[in-house]
Amino acid sequence: MKKILVIFVMLCPLMPLKAQTGLHINELFLGHIIPQERMVETRVRGKTLEKYQLTYYRSLRFNATAAETQRLRQLMDDDAKGCFVSIYERQKTYTQKIQVPRQEGKTRFLCYQEQPARQKDLQEVTVIFMEGTVSSLKQLDELLK
């Protein structure tokens, strides 16, 4: 019994990695594009998200070079193919929201935003992955207001 408990405890941190599986942007979440030490990561599960009809929230925030933001936009565009997409540009802020294919009965969303950072020639980027029972981007936007 003790061995089973130890194995379960060791596997629990890996469970959230499965959420972004099958998405091109998963390279970012795995630390292959931006090193982990340059990112601020937030993960939320549980009752805090219930009122938004979400079961999982994960965000990454970091400053990126022009080459890195170009790579990230390409990954987002690759994930957007055949999906419902919302793009919003205002002044120097670019926002893209994608409702990606469902996985294990959960609706999944990707949100990407970039805007000028305080440091010259860098962009402040935020990438958010969410999943839950909310049915659409429109409904998600209404719940988050």
Solvent accessible surface area in square Angstrom, and as a share of the most:
residue,aa,sasa,rsa
1,M,188,0.84
2,K,163,0.69
3,K,161,0.68
4,I,118,0.60
5,L,109,0.54
6,V,74,0.43
7,I,99,0.50
8,F,120,0.50
9,V,90,0.51
10,M,131,0.59
11,L,94,0.47
12,C,45,0.27
13,P,86,0.54
14,L,98,0.49
15,M,114,0.51
16,P,15,0.09
17,L,55,0.28
18,K,109,0.46
19,A,9,0.07
20,Q,0,0.00
21,T,63,0.36
22,G,73,0.70
23,L,16,0.08
24,H,90,0.40
25,I,0,0.00
26,N,25,0.13
27,E,61,0.28
28,L,0,0.00
29,F,2,0.01
30,L,73,0.36
31,G,20,0.19
32,H,129,0.57
33,I,31,0.16
34,I,0,0.00
35,P,53,0.33
36,Q,86,0.38
37,E,151,0.68
38,R,99,0.36
39,M,19,0.08
40,V,81,0.46
41,E,64,0.29
42,T,62,0.36
43,R,102,0.37
44,V,41,0.24
45,R,117,0.43
46,G,42,0.40
47,K,170,0.72
48,T,96,0.56
49,L,12,0.06
50,E,111,0.50
51,K,145,0.61
52,Y,61,0.23
53,Q,69,0.31
54,L,6,0.03
55,T,49,0.29
56,Y,1,0.00
57,Y,53,0.20
58,R,3,0.01
59,S,13,0.08
60,L,1,0.00
61,R,116,0.42
62,F,9,0.04
63,N,52,0.27
64,A,0,0.00
65,T,57,0.33
66,A,77,0.59
67,A,73,0.57
68,E,30,0.14
69,T,10,0.06
70,Q,133,0.59
71,R,102,0.37
72,L,0,0.00
73,R,80,0.29
74,Q,89,0.40
75,L,3,0.02
76,M,0,0.00
77,D,64,0.33
78,D,33,0.17
79,D,12,0.06
80,A,14,0.11
81,K,148,0.63
82,G,92,0.88
83,C,32,0.19
84,F,126,0.53
85,V,49,0.28
86,S,45,0.29
87,I,98,0.50
88,Y,125,0.47
89,E,122,0.55
90,R,152,0.55
91,Q,174,0.78
92,K,155,0.66
93,T,33,0.19
94,Y,19,0.07
95,T,19,0.11
96,Q,2,0.01
97,K,54,0.23
98,I,0,0.00
99,Q,43,0.19
100,V,4,0.02
101,P,81,0.51
102,R,145,0.53
103,Q,48,0.21
104,E,126,0.56
105,G,53,0.51
106,K,67,0.28
107,T,1,0.00
108,R,12,0.04
109,F,0,0.00
110,L,0,0.00
111,C,18,0.11
112,Y,1,0.00
113,Q,67,0.30
114,E,16,0.07
115,Q,62,0.27
116,P,66,0.42
117,A,18,0.14
118,R,249,0.91
119,Q,108,0.48
120,K,177,0.75
121,D,121,0.63
122,L,40,0.20
123,Q,51,0.23
124,E,58,0.26
125,V,0,0.00
126,T,31,0.18
127,V,0,0.00
128,I,34,0.17
129,F,0,0.00
130,M,7,0.03
131,E,13,0.06
132,G,0,0.00
133,T,97,0.56
134,V,0,0.00
135,S,72,0.47
136,S,37,0.24
137,L,3,0.01
138,K,146,0.62
139,Q,54,0.24
140,L,2,0.01
141,D,45,0.23
142,E,103,0.46
143,L,50,0.25
144,L,87,0.43
145,K,201,0.85
